[in-house]
Every structure is written in structure tokens, then in C-alpha cells.
Amino acid sequence: MVMAQRCEAFEREEPVIEAIRSGDRYAFDELVGRHHGWVRGVVFGVLGYRDGLDDVLQQVWTAFWERIGELRDVQRWRPWLYRLAKNAALDAGRKTTRRRRLSDVPFDAGMEPLTAAAPLDPNATVAADERHEAVLDAIRALPTLYREPFVLRHLNDWTYQQIAEVMDMPVDSVETRLVRARRLLRDMLRDKV
């Protein structure tokens, strides 16, 4: 039921896009509210770290507002927004790489722990923190080719069809990339978790 509602919401944005093209800021705010999460996932999927993520997101949404008139086919707004987000993240990644090495960037700054309640045992807390770090490092280490669909699927709970649409590739390719991402993660985490 929840997945059906999510898919339905994913499909009915064309009237909102038309309203945005007419300059409706309320429609824009509504679209941002509904789709900010997956756009954030795309940016994170490309960057692989959270440093500067909010700045890149601001650039993406500003570019969306300013360039919506360039969108030729309203039904293809998701792939268009995906490309805006991906390109902004790639640009930010290049700038960051020039300034410092990726390994120096704190990957999980501001992230909440995976568990809501802290264990009472200090040893368990340390072990949980180490597992958390290992998983985050492994996701960051995935090649962008695999990290992007992995984040969309597992952090944003998108269907393979939705991922294929925005990444402009066949569903079989999405499935293959996800299988390879999971395999790589399993191999990287085999001795760490």
C-alpha cells in the first residue's frame, strides 16, 4: 500500500511542474518538499560524503527554478532534475577534490546513529560505533556507478523502475548495478561487521 502511494505520488507531478513554469512559488515549494529527499540522495550518491551537501542542494533547487523554462517535455522532469543534481554534485566534488583529499572529509558529520537507543554496555556502544563507521566507509567507497542507484534504492526506497527513469537506463541495468553494489559492500564488510 505504501509503495503504491509512493509510486502514485511519483507519477502525478506534471500539473505542479506546469504551475512552476508559470512562476508559481507555492507549487515550487510543494515540489521541493515532496522531492527534496531523493534529490539529496542523488547528491550524496555522487559525492559520497555530507560535507557541503546542503550547499549543493541549494544550487540544484535554484537551478531548477531558474532553468525550468528549458525543460522541453514536462513528463521528463524527473530525469532532468536528476541530471541537474548529478551535475551539481560532480562539480562540487571536483572543487572539493582540488582543495583536499576525499579521505579527509568527515563522511557522517551530523548523522544520527543507526540505533535510536544507546546500549547500556560501553563495549557494545564502541562495537556499534565501529560497525556504523565500517558501513558508512563501505558505502562511501562504492564507485559512483553503484553508489547512486544504491542510495536511491536503499535510502530513498525507490523502485527499480523509478531509478531507471531518472538515470535513463534499462531496469535490467539498474538491477545489475544494485546486485554488484550489494556484492561489493558484502565483500568490504565481511571481516568488519
Secondary structure, DSSP 4 states (H G I P E B T S, - for coil): -HHHHHHHHHH--HHHHHHHHTT-HHHHHHHHHHHHHHHHHHHHHHH-S-TTHHHHHHHHHHHHHHHGGG-S-GGGHHHHHHHHHHHHHHHHHHHHHHHS-GGGS-TTTTPPPSSSSPPSSHHHHHHHHHHHHHHHHHHHHS-HHHHHHHHHHHTT---HHHHHHHHTS-HHHHHHHHHHHHHHHHHHHTTT-
